[in-house]
């Protein structure tokens, strides 16, 4: 199915109907792997269009595939719909760092300083957040005082978690 979808995007036939999230992700991964620029452009546009219906899933896919523009659009939709805690099946592949950046983006709202990256960590000291909110402040569920492990991310953020969730 993936190969058929991909070939339909590059040959002069009707484009495939990609409405299933898994088909979109897998076809886009194949297009990126084989460097099929026109197919990437078409599927990326489709991915951005699906963000209103599946904002968290689109955010997870965009971050996994390093599509910063789609991640930004999806994050805006997640914040608008307030769905940052609604993790779907695709979000299982979302890294803790990408999820933290999304939560941070939703928390900061209009105080986000540009450029704010969703796909790449921001090093400590780089200006991606407002100085009004300390970087050490992390949203639920990573700020639980009862946690028995503290993980420090590449960008210097401390995540308080329970050991049983790391196994």
Buried (B, 14 or more C-beta within 10 A) or exposed (E): EBEEBBEBBBEEEEBBEBEEBBBBBBBBBBBBEEEBEEBBEBBBEBBBEBBEEBBBBBBBBBBBBEBBEBBBBBBBBBBEEEBBEEBBEBBEEBBEBBBBBBBBBBBBEEEBEEEBBBBBBBEEEEEBBEEEBEBEEBBEBBEEEEBEEEEEBEBEBEBBBEEEEEE
